[in-house]
Amino acid sequence: MTFELTDRQAEELRLVLESQLKRLLDEIAHSDDRAFRHSLQGSYDLLDELRQRLSAEIERAQVYV
């Protein structure tokens, strides 16, 4: 799947992802249920991968400007 964003949309999405990642870390740290914590960690890993890919694309786009 291909999905195009404006520079502003990409930056806003990156900020939202970073905010959610911080929330997930807090939730992971305070979870007593091992299965739930594992599920949260899976969500964290997925969103972190997306954030990293998006950040790399933002940096590449800025190089070409």
C-alpha positions as CSV (number, residue, x, y, z in Angstrom):
1,M,0.0,0.0,0.0
2,T,1.2,3.5,-0.8
3,F,0.1,6.5,1.1
4,E,1.2,10.1,0.4
5,L,1.2,12.9,3.0
6,T,2.1,16.5,2.9
7,D,5.1,17.6,4.9
8,R,2.8,19.1,7.5
9,Q,0.6,16.0,7.7
10,A,3.7,13.8,8.1
11,E,5.1,15.9,10.9
12,E,1.7,15.9,12.8
13,L,1.4,12.2,12.4
14,R,5.0,11.7,13.8
15,L,4.1,13.9,16.8
16,V,0.9,11.8,17.4
17,L,2.9,8.6,17.2
18,E,5.5,9.9,19.6
19,S,2.7,10.9,22.1
20,Q,1.1,7.5,21.8
21,L,4.4,5.7,22.3
22,K,5.0,7.6,25.6
23,R,1.5,6.7,26.8
24,L,2.1,3.0,25.9
25,L,5.4,3.0,27.8
26,D,3.6,4.3,30.8
27,E,0.8,1.7,30.4
28,I,3.4,-1.1,30.0
29,A,5.2,0.0,33.1
30,H,2.1,0.0,35.2
31,S,0.5,-3.2,33.9
32,D,0.4,-6.1,36.3
33,D,-1.1,-8.5,33.8
34,R,1.6,-10.3,31.8
35,A,-0.6,-11.0,28.8
36,F,-1.9,-7.5,28.6
37,R,1.7,-6.1,29.0
38,H,2.8,-8.3,26.1
39,S,0.0,-7.1,24.0
40,L,0.9,-3.5,24.8
41,Q,4.5,-4.2,23.9
42,G,3.5,-5.6,20.5
43,S,1.5,-2.4,19.9
44,Y,4.4,-0.3,21.0
45,D,6.8,-2.1,18.7
46,L,4.5,-1.7,15.7
47,L,3.9,2.0,16.3
48,D,7.6,2.6,16.9
49,E,8.5,0.9,13.6
50,L,6.0,3.2,11.9
51,R,7.4,6.3,13.7
52,Q,11.0,5.3,12.6
53,R,10.0,4.8,9.0
54,L,8.0,8.1,8.9
55,S,10.9,10.0,10.5
56,A,13.3,8.6,7.9
57,E,10.9,9.7,5.1
58,I,10.6,13.2,6.7
59,E,14.4,13.5,6.8
60,R,14.8,12.3,3.2
61,A,12.1,14.8,2.1
62,Q,14.0,17.7,3.9
63,V,17.2,16.8,2.1
64,Y,15.6,17.2,-1.3
65,V,14.1,20.6,-0.4
